[in-house]
Amino acid sequence: MFRRLLPLLLLLAAPLAPARDKTESWLQVSSPHFVVVTNASEKQGRRVADQFERMRSVFHTAFPKAQVDPGAPIIVLAIRDAKDFRALEPEAYLAKGSLKLGGLFLKAADKNYVLMRLDAEGEHPYAIVYHEYTHLLLSKVADVMPLWLNEGLAEFYQNTEIRDKEALLGQPSADDILWLRQNRLLPLATLFTVDHNSPYYHEENKGSIFYAESWALTHYLEMKDRAEKTRHVSEYLDLLSKQVDSVTAASRAFGDLKQLQQELESYIHQTSGFRYLKMMTTTEVDDSAFKVQTLMGAQSDAVRADFLAYNSRTAEAQALLDHVLQEDPNNVSAHETKGFLEFRQGHLEEAKKWYAQAVQLDSQSYLAHYYFAAMAMNGTRDAADQEQVESSLRAAIKLNPTFAPAFDQLAISLAMRNKSLDEARMMELTAIGLDPANVGYRINMANVWMTMEKGQNAVDVLRFAAQVAKTPQESQMVETALMHAQEYAENQAHFAERTRRMSEEEKAGGGAAVSTTSEGYMPHLARRAEFVPRGPHRFLVGVLKGVRCDNPAMDLTVNSSGKLVALHVDNYFTLPFTALGFQPDKDLNPCADLENRPAKVEYVESANPSVTAHLISVELHK
């Protein structure tokens, strides 16, 4: 079935309550690829934007095949001091003894946030800029990449020195080296299994050794691969993508871990000096093209409230949003964030209301259009609602043609209505092209192919998706979808062969309408009249009766208090099935498992009274 809503990939969690008790000066500096929001000076804001643009240029040269410009906007919150920074950072780091952050990267499906302190201590004044931008570029593989390597690469690149015509990459960190030489290293088997919940990631003393050792091991392996022209790090990642656990993958890719630990100890204590990379490149940035604007109180509060919402500090976000809407009832950003908070809590109707208001207030907000459509697709809708959904998704695509979720949702909307299927296919292909690692888009592509009655194409898409899947959950999703697609393709092939034999037998028998084969009598069914929907969608609760399949079509009757309603679907493989109040104990086989089941059905009647009503969805009850 189609995945109607793209789950937001949120990190971190928390709650508490800020409010603006004094007038603050906030600026927004917009460069070609970044938006910097800061409560420091214009000079500092420009400098941050300049450094991000230069770092982007370096990465574009170093990794020409990497996608350095994500479809979602990159918003950098450059905070002047520790006090203001703590009002925004994750609550997990607020406790006494927690690691002191200099910045963090927060990714969701629709935007990217970088939070950084401008007064952060360290050898390199813009180390945090480079560190967080590295996380941004690694975000597409973050699910498969272990935390030590993700942080190790960010530490590796954070000491980059960018000059006018060259960049120095991977310069050693004197602080990390000193720390490692004075403290005992973590066993590698422990380092390889540290995750976001580990005290080694959050607590100050333990966190320091984790970051420093991650940098040292990454630096050692990267330099060794380059010197020996090997690819052990890539081999390690390949094994992880095949669901090999981190420790076993490391043993296979890097060799004996005890030997590797000894080599790392020797590397840290070497006296010959650490190597680094020199790359010739031009990184000139024209800062005269930067746009600077002052953010009024409600505008800056709305930005901070949005970050707090995505950072799961919900109570503070709600308090700040209420304050914003008191000052500026038409603030579009506040309406969008309100919608996001309602959506995350599962209040879809409330979320839809907020996003609908945002659309009315500012038609130039692609996120408002997208989220309104996403909410509307999950509720009761008549033909006018469906047209509004399509219109909003097309507006979102026009406003941001690099935002993959809008293309995906438009493809789903078209396919579910069996409308403009060639365009639906192209929309889903565009979504995949913009975000090749998204397995959900490939599953939806397979569903579009099945709606187009091209089962083998769906199977081919899902077989490739199985190679792209990075997590056990994604692999299971693809496996389930592939099983249904293969069943559909086999039924199609079987039906085509049966039709071919019937045609031959009719010709041999002089045009008889019934043939007898090893499968018994197979009546030649008349062509159904074209279905033309009439009026709004209807809902009916009752018991499913008379379920008959002629793959991929299905007919059934709903008995509701003695009222019988006949329903038909041309392709039940694309029919949305849900369960209310229970978890099915096995995969649903509609042809065998629907008879005598209580259910709520959604359907639409035909403009032609002689044509059976069209089944839209089925919600099974206990």
Buried (B, 14 or more C-beta within 10 A) or exposed (E): BBBBBBEBEBBBEBEEEBEBEEEEEBBBBBBEBBBBBBBBEBEBBBBBBBBBBBBBBBBBBBEEEEBBEBBBBBBBBBBBEBEBBBBBBBBBBEEEEBBBBBBBBBBBBBBBBBBBBBEBEBEBEBBBBBBBBBBBBBBBBBBBBBBBBBBBBBBBBBBBBBEEEBBBBBBBBEBBBEBBEEEEBBEBBBBBBBEEEBBBBBBEEBBBBBBBBBBBBBBBBBBBBEEEEEEBBEBBBBBBBEEBEBBEBBBBBBEEBEEBBEBBEEBBEEEEEBEBBEEEBEBEBEEEEBEEEEBEBBBBBBBBBBBBBBBBBBEBBBBBBEBBBEBBEEBBBBBBBBBBBBBBEEBBEBBBBBBBBBBEBBBEBBBBBBBBBBBBBEEEBEBEBBEBBBEBBBBBBEBBEBBBBBBBBBBBBBBBBBEBBEEBBBBBBBBBEBBBBBBBBBBBBBBBBBBBBBBBBBBBBBBEBBEBBBEEEBBEBBEBBBEBBBBBBBBBEEBEEBEEBBEEBBEEEEEEEEBEEEEEEBEEEEEEEEBEBBEEBBEBEBBBBEBEBEBBBBBBBBBEEEEEBBBBBBBBBBBEBEBEEEEEEEEBEBBEBBBEBEBBBBBBBBEEEEBBBBBBBBBBBE
